[in-house]
Amino acid sequence: MAAAGLPEGSGQNERLPIGGVYNGTKAFIDSFSFALRNELKDTGGVTVTCLMPGATETRLFERADLLDTQIG
């Protein structure tokens, strides 16, 4: 059995109004994954992984015409 948390790792949304909720949720998933992994380490056959990929190159800001904004 495996459990995985997938918060995005770059933290680029900290400047947005939703940054507090976004980063708080990301920190919770990281902390919860660590605690769960620690609690289940001796049960055998269970792995818990928290994946935090970095920034991904996309054309999102170009397509949304946001290249001249604070977030673009």
Backbone atoms as SQL, in Angstrom:
CREATE TABLE atoms (id INTEGER PRIMARY KEY, chain TEXT, resi INTEGER, resn TEXT, atom TEXT, x REAL, y REAL, z REAL);
INSERT INTO atoms VALUES
  (1, 'A', 1, 'MET', 'N', 0.849, -1.175, 0.000),
  (2, 'A', 1, 'MET', 'CA', 0.000, 0.000, 0.000),
  (3, 'A', 1, 'MET', 'C', 0.891, 1.233, 0.000),
  (4, 'A', 2, 'ALA', 'N', 0.473, 2.249, -0.696),
  (5, 'A', 2, 'ALA', 'CA', 1.241, 3.489, -0.747),
  (6, 'A', 2, 'ALA', 'C', 0.290, 4.672, -0.646),
  (7, 'A', 3, 'ALA', 'N', 0.748, 5.725, 0.007),
  (8, 'A', 3, 'ALA', 'CA', -0.006, 6.972, 0.081),
  (9, 'A', 3, 'ALA', 'C', 0.914, 8.079, -0.399),
  (10, 'A', 4, 'ALA', 'N', 0.384, 9.030, -1.134),
  (11, 'A', 4, 'ALA', 'CA', 1.220, 10.109, -1.653),
  (12, 'A', 4, 'ALA', 'C', 0.507, 11.435, -1.523),
  (13, 'A', 5, 'GLY', 'N', 1.238, 12.455, -1.098),
  (14, 'A', 5, 'GLY', 'CA', 0.750, 13.827, -1.098),
  (15, 'A', 5, 'GLY', 'C', 1.442, 14.550, -2.230),
  (16, 'A', 6, 'LEU', 'N', 0.760, 15.447, -2.918),
  (17, 'A', 6, 'LEU', 'CA', 1.331, 16.098, -4.097),
  (18, 'A', 6, 'LEU', 'C', 1.258, 17.624, -4.062),
  (19, 'A', 7, 'PRO', 'N', 1.804, 18.273, -3.051),
  (20, 'A', 7, 'PRO', 'CA', 1.816, 19.734, -3.112),
  (21, 'A', 7, 'PRO', 'C', 2.875, 20.209, -4.081),
  (22, 'A', 8, 'GLU', 'N', 2.606, 21.264, -4.792),
  (23, 'A', 8, 'GLU', 'CA', 3.584, 21.819, -5.723),
  (24, 'A', 8, 'GLU', 'C', 4.695, 22.454, -4.900),
  (25, 'A', 9, 'GLY', 'N', 5.937, 22.280, -5.298),
  (26, 'A', 9, 'GLY', 'CA', 7.064, 22.643, -4.458),
  (27, 'A', 9, 'GLY', 'C', 7.624, 24.032, -4.588),
  (28, 'A', 10, 'SER', 'N', 7.274, 24.795, -5.579),
  (29, 'A', 10, 'SER', 'CA', 7.983, 26.046, -5.791),
  (30, 'A', 10, 'SER', 'C', 7.515, 27.180, -4.893),
  (31, 'A', 11, 'GLY', 'N', 6.307, 27.132, -4.370),
  (32, 'A', 11, 'GLY', 'CA', 5.808, 28.187, -3.501),
  (33, 'A', 11, 'GLY', 'C', 5.594, 29.512, -4.198),
  (34, 'A', 12, 'GLN', 'N', 5.348, 29.514, -5.489),
  (35, 'A', 12, 'GLN', 'CA', 5.234, 30.762, -6.233),
  (36, 'A', 12, 'GLN', 'C', 3.957, 31.523, -5.932),
  (37, 'A', 13, 'ASN', 'N', 2.994, 30.923, -5.278),
  (38, 'A', 13, 'ASN', 'CA', 1.734, 31.612, -5.022),
  (39, 'A', 13, 'ASN', 'C', 1.741, 32.424, -3.733),
  (40, 'A', 14, 'GLU', 'N', 2.884, 32.558, -3.049),
  (41, 'A', 14, 'GLU', 'CA', 2.882, 33.271, -1.787),
  (42, 'A', 14, 'GLU', 'C', 2.532, 34.747, -1.933),
  (43, 'A', 15, 'ARG', 'N', 2.667, 35.309, -3.131),
  (44, 'A', 15, 'ARG', 'CA', 2.331, 36.714, -3.346),
  (45, 'A', 15, 'ARG', 'C', 0.858, 36.928, -3.669),
  (46, 'A', 16, 'LEU', 'N', 0.145, 35.871, -3.939),
  (47, 'A', 16, 'LEU', 'CA', -1.258, 35.991, -4.288),
  (48, 'A', 16, 'LEU', 'C', -2.114, 36.050, -3.024),
  (49, 'A', 17, 'PRO', 'N', -3.321, 36.598, -3.117),
  (50, 'A', 17, 'PRO', 'CA', -4.197, 36.663, -1.946),
  (51, 'A', 17, 'PRO', 'C', -4.480, 35.295, -1.319),
  (52, 'A', 18, 'ILE', 'N', -4.445, 34.242, -2.118),
  (53, 'A', 18, 'ILE', 'CA', -4.716, 32.911, -1.581),
  (54, 'A', 18, 'ILE', 'C', -3.454, 32.237, -1.049),
  (55, 'A', 19, 'GLY', 'N', -2.329, 32.945, -1.015),
  (56, 'A', 19, 'GLY', 'CA', -1.052, 32.373, -0.616),
  (57, 'A', 19, 'GLY', 'C', -1.062, 31.737, 0.757),
  (58, 'A', 20, 'GLY', 'N', -1.757, 32.347, 1.716),
  (59, 'A', 20, 'GLY', 'CA', -1.793, 31.787, 3.066),
  (60, 'A', 20, 'GLY', 'C', -2.434, 30.415, 3.094),
  (61, 'A', 21, 'VAL', 'N', -3.555, 30.268, 2.448),
  (62, 'A', 21, 'VAL', 'CA', -4.250, 28.978, 2.409),
  (63, 'A', 21, 'VAL', 'C', -3.437, 27.973, 1.594),
  (64, 'A', 22, 'TYR', 'N', -2.925, 28.403, 0.457),
  (65, 'A', 22, 'TYR', 'CA', -2.135, 27.514, -0.407),
  (66, 'A', 22, 'TYR', 'C', -0.907, 26.976, 0.334),
  (67, 'A', 23, 'ASN', 'N', -0.116, 27.881, 0.910),
  (68, 'A', 23, 'ASN', 'CA', 1.102, 27.456, 1.580),
  (69, 'A', 23, 'ASN', 'C', 0.814, 26.713, 2.874),
  (70, 'A', 24, 'GLY', 'N', -0.254, 27.082, 3.575),
  (71, 'A', 24, 'GLY', 'CA', -0.636, 26.340, 4.775),
  (72, 'A', 24, 'GLY', 'C', -1.044, 24.914, 4.451),
  (73, 'A', 25, 'THR', 'N', -1.777, 24.749, 3.364),
  (74, 'A', 25, 'THR', 'CA', -2.195, 23.413, 2.930),
  (75, 'A', 25, 'THR', 'C', -0.981, 22.589, 2.509),
  (76, 'A', 26, 'LYS', 'N', -0.068, 23.212, 1.798),
  (77, 'A', 26, 'LYS', 'CA', 1.152, 22.529, 1.365),
  (78, 'A', 26, 'LYS', 'C', 1.964, 22.073, 2.586),
  (79, 'A', 27, 'ALA', 'N', 2.092, 22.936, 3.590),
  (80, 'A', 27, 'ALA', 'CA', 2.830, 22.583, 4.803),
  (81, 'A', 27, 'ALA', 'C', 2.127, 21.452, 5.558),
  (82, 'A', 28, 'PHE', 'N', 0.795, 21.483, 5.595),
  (83, 'A', 28, 'PHE', 'CA', 0.052, 20.412, 6.263),
  (84, 'A', 28, 'PHE', 'C', 0.297, 19.071, 5.582),
  (85, 'A', 29, 'ILE', 'N', 0.220, 19.031, 4.263),
  (86, 'A', 29, 'ILE', 'CA', 0.417, 17.774, 3.539),
  (87, 'A', 29, 'ILE', 'C', 1.823, 17.232, 3.795),
  (88, 'A', 30, 'ASP', 'N', 2.819, 18.112, 3.790),
  (89, 'A', 30, 'ASP', 'CA', 4.192, 17.695, 4.059),
  (90, 'A', 30, 'ASP', 'C', 4.318, 17.133, 5.476),
  (91, 'A', 31, 'SER', 'N', 3.800, 17.855, 6.455),
  (92, 'A', 31, 'SER', 'CA', 3.883, 17.433, 7.847),
  (93, 'A', 31, 'SER', 'C', 3.087, 16.149, 8.102),
  (94, 'A', 32, 'PHE', 'N', 1.885, 16.078, 7.545),
  (95, 'A', 32, 'PHE', 'CA', 1.046, 14.897, 7.725),
  (96, 'A', 32, 'PHE', 'C', 1.701, 13.669, 7.099),
  (97, 'A', 33, 'SER', 'N', 2.276, 13.826, 5.909),
  (98, 'A', 33, 'SER', 'CA', 2.950, 12.712, 5.248),
  (99, 'A', 33, 'SER', 'C', 4.114, 12.210, 6.090),
  (100, 'A', 34, 'PHE', 'N', 4.895, 13.135, 6.650),
  (101, 'A', 34, 'PHE', 'CA', 6.024, 12.756, 7.496),
  (102, 'A', 34, 'PHE', 'C', 5.545, 11.997, 8.733),
  (103, 'A', 35, 'ALA', 'N', 4.503, 12.521, 9.396),
  (104, 'A', 35, 'ALA', 'CA', 3.977, 11.869, 10.604),
  (105, 'A', 35, 'ALA', 'C', 3.401, 10.495, 10.287),
  (106, 'A', 36, 'LEU', 'N', 2.652, 10.404, 9.202),
  (107, 'A', 36, 'LEU', 'CA', 2.060, 9.122, 8.809),
  (108, 'A', 36, 'LEU', 'C', 3.147, 8.100, 8.477),
  (109, 'A', 37, 'ARG', 'N', 4.158, 8.537, 7.746),
  (110, 'A', 37, 'ARG', 'CA', 5.279, 7.643, 7.421),
  (111, 'A', 37, 'ARG', 'C', 5.955, 7.140, 8.694),
  (112, 'A', 38, 'ASN', 'N', 6.153, 8.023, 9.664),
  (113, 'A', 38, 'ASN', 'CA', 6.785, 7.651, 10.917),
  (114, 'A', 38, 'ASN', 'C', 5.926, 6.659, 11.705),
  (115, 'A', 39, 'GLU', 'N', 4.625, 6.885, 11.742),
  (116, 'A', 39, 'GLU', 'CA', 3.724, 5.982, 12.473),
  (117, 'A', 39, 'GLU', 'C', 3.639, 4.604, 11.836),
  (118, 'A', 40, 'LEU', 'N', 3.763, 4.531, 10.518),
  (119, 'A', 40, 'LEU', 'CA', 3.585, 3.258, 9.815),
  (120, 'A', 40, 'LEU', 'C', 4.897, 2.565, 9.451),
  (121, 'A', 41, 'LYS', 'N', 6.028, 3.099, 9.910),
  (122, 'A', 41, 'LYS', 'CA', 7.322, 2.571, 9.477),
  (123, 'A', 41, 'LYS', 'C', 7.549, 1.110, 9.862),
  (124, 'A', 42, 'ASP', 'N', 6.951, 0.629, 10.936),
  (125, 'A', 42, 'ASP', 'CA', 7.164, -0.746, 11.379),
  (126, 'A', 42, 'ASP', 'C', 6.042, -1.703, 10.991),
  (127, 'A', 43, 'THR', 'N', 5.073, -1.237, 10.208),
  (128, 'A', 43, 'THR', 'CA', 3.957, -2.107, 9.845),
  (129, 'A', 43, 'THR', 'C', 4.286, -3.006, 8.669),
  (130, 'A', 44, 'GLY', 'N', 5.254, -2.648, 7.882),
  (131, 'A', 44, 'GLY', 'CA', 5.668, -3.462, 6.735),
  (132, 'A', 44, 'GLY', 'C', 4.734, -3.307, 5.550),
  (133, 'A', 45, 'GLY', 'N', 5.303, -3.072, 4.394),
  (134, 'A', 45, 'GLY', 'CA', 4.520, -2.998, 3.168),
  (135, 'A', 45, 'GLY', 'C', 3.818, -1.682, 2.912),
  (136, 'A', 46, 'VAL', 'N', 4.020, -0.697, 3.766),
  (137, 'A', 46, 'VAL', 'CA', 3.356, 0.594, 3.574),
  (138, 'A', 46, 'VAL', 'C', 4.424, 1.661, 3.378),
  (139, 'A', 47, 'THR', 'N', 4.309, 2.435, 2.309),
  (140, 'A', 47, 'THR', 'CA', 5.201, 3.575, 2.105),
  (141, 'A', 47, 'THR', 'C', 4.363, 4.835, 1.970),
  (142, 'A', 48, 'VAL', 'N', 4.869, 5.908, 2.504),
  (143, 'A', 48, 'VAL', 'CA', 4.201, 7.208, 2.400),
  (144, 'A', 48, 'VAL', 'C', 5.212, 8.174, 1.800),
  (145, 'A', 49, 'THR', 'N', 4.833, 8.812, 0.720),
  (146, 'A', 49, 'THR', 'CA', 5.725, 9.724, 0.015),
  (147, 'A', 49, 'THR', 'C', 5.023, 11.049, -0.222),
  (148, 'A', 50, 'CYS', 'N', 5.720, 12.128, 0.005),
  (149, 'A', 50, 'CYS', 'CA', 5.199, 13.461, -0.288),
  (150, 'A', 50, 'CYS', 'C', 6.029, 14.027, -1.438),
  (151, 'A', 51, 'LEU', 'N', 5.441, 14.109, -2.611),
  (152, 'A', 51, 'LEU', 'CA', 6.135, 14.611, -3.794),
  (153, 'A', 51, 'LEU', 'C', 5.937, 16.120, -3.897),
  (154, 'A', 52, 'MET', 'N', 7.036, 16.856, -4.037),
  (155, 'A', 52, 'MET', 'CA', 6.962, 18.308, -4.170),
  (156, 'A', 52, 'MET', 'C', 7.733, 18.738, -5.416),
  (157, 'A', 53, 'PRO', 'N', 7.103, 18.617, -6.566),
  (158, 'A', 53, 'PRO', 'CA', 7.805, 19.015, -7.796),
  (159, 'A', 53, 'PRO', 'C', 8.065, 20.513, -7.816),
  (160, 'A', 54, 'GLY', 'N', 9.113, 20.906, -8.470),
  (161, 'A', 54, 'GLY', 'CA', 9.436, 22.327, -8.602),
  (162, 'A', 54, 'GLY', 'C', 8.602, 22.998, -9.678),
  (163, 'A', 55, 'ALA', 'N', 9.023, 24.188, -10.021),
  (164, 'A', 55, 'ALA', 'CA', 8.301, 24.958, -11.040),
  (165, 'A', 55, 'ALA', 'C', 8.315, 24.217, -12.379),
  (166, 'A', 56, 'THR', 'N', 7.251, 24.362, -13.114),
  (167, 'A', 56, 'THR', 'CA', 7.118, 23.726, -14.422),
  (168, 'A', 56, 'THR', 'C', 6.956, 24.809, -15.482),
  (169, 'A', 57, 'GLU', 'N', 7.734, 24.727, -16.514),
  (170, 'A', 57, 'GLU', 'CA', 7.661, 25.706, -17.604),
  (171, 'A', 57, 'GLU', 'C', 6.383, 25.492, -18.417),
  (172, 'A', 58, 'THR', 'N', 5.551, 26.498, -18.459),
  (173, 'A', 58, 'THR', 'CA', 4.327, 26.435, -19.252),
  (174, 'A', 58, 'THR', 'C', 4.136, 27.772, -19.975),
  (175, 'A', 59, 'ARG', 'N', 3.143, 27.825, -20.834),
  (176, 'A', 59, 'ARG', 'CA', 2.802, 29.073, -21.532),
  (177, 'A', 59, 'ARG', 'C', 1.560, 29.725, -20.902),
  (178, 'A', 60, 'LEU', 'N', 1.251, 29.363, -19.652),
  (179, 'A', 60, 'LEU', 'CA', 0.051, 29.851, -18.985),
  (180, 'A', 60, 'LEU', 'C', -0.036, 31.376, -19.003),
  (181, 'A', 61, 'PHE', 'N', 1.009, 32.067, -18.539),
  (182, 'A', 61, 'PHE', 'CA', 0.949, 33.521, -18.441),
  (183, 'A', 61, 'PHE', 'C', 0.917, 34.180, -19.822),
  (184, 'A', 62, 'GLU', 'N', 1.595, 33.576, -20.775),
  (185, 'A', 62, 'GLU', 'CA', 1.550, 34.089, -22.145),
  (186, 'A', 62, 'GLU', 'C', 0.140, 33.967, -22.709),
  (187, 'A', 63, 'ARG', 'N', -0.473, 32.819, -22.550),
  (188, 'A', 63, 'ARG', 'CA', -1.825, 32.593, -23.078),
  (189, 'A', 63, 'ARG', 'C', -2.871, 33.451, -22.383),
  (190, 'A', 64, 'ALA', 'N', -2.650, 33.732, -21.109),
  (191, 'A', 64, 'ALA', 'CA', -3.612, 34.544, -20.357),
  (192, 'A', 64, 'ALA', 'C', -3.306, 36.038, -20.459),
  (193, 'A', 65, 'ASP', 'N', -2.304, 36.399, -21.262),
  (194, 'A', 65, 'ASP', 'CA', -1.895, 37.791, -21.440),
  (195, 'A', 65, 'ASP', 'C', -1.540, 38.435, -20.094),
  (196, 'A', 66, 'LEU', 'N', -0.741, 37.721, -19.293),
  (197, 'A', 66, 'LEU', 'CA', -0.352, 38.193, -17.970),
  (198, 'A', 66, 'LEU', 'C', 1.151, 38.407, -17.843),
  (199, 'A', 67, 'LEU', 'N', 1.859, 38.531, -18.968),
  (200, 'A', 67, 'LEU', 'CA', 3.305, 38.660, -18.892),
  (201, 'A', 67, 'LEU', 'C', 3.764, 39.972, -18.268),
  (202, 'A', 68, 'ASP', 'N', 2.928, 41.001, -18.292),
  (203, 'A', 68, 'ASP', 'CA', 3.318, 42.297, -17.734),
  (204, 'A', 68, 'ASP', 'C', 2.724, 42.548, -16.347),
  (205, 'A', 69, 'THR', 'N', 2.382, 41.503, -15.625),
  (206, 'A', 69, 'THR', 'CA', 1.809, 41.642, -14.282),
  (207, 'A', 69, 'THR', 'C', 2.804, 41.138, -13.237),
  (208, 'A', 70, 'GLN', 'N', 2.504, 41.349, -11.963),
  (209, 'A', 70, 'GLN', 'CA', 3.379, 40.911, -10.881),
  (210, 'A', 70, 'GLN', 'C', 3.555, 39.392, -10.873),
  (211, 'A', 71, 'ILE', 'N', 2.523, 38.656, -11.226),
  (212, 'A', 71, 'ILE', 'CA', 2.625, 37.196, -11.169),
  (213, 'A', 71, 'ILE', 'C', 3.144, 36.601, -12.458),
  (214, 'A', 72, 'GLY', 'N', 3.211, 37.349, -13.537),
  (215, 'A', 72, 'GLY', 'CA', 3.653, 36.826, -14.822),
  (216, 'A', 72, 'GLY', 'C', 5.111, 37.043, -15.007);
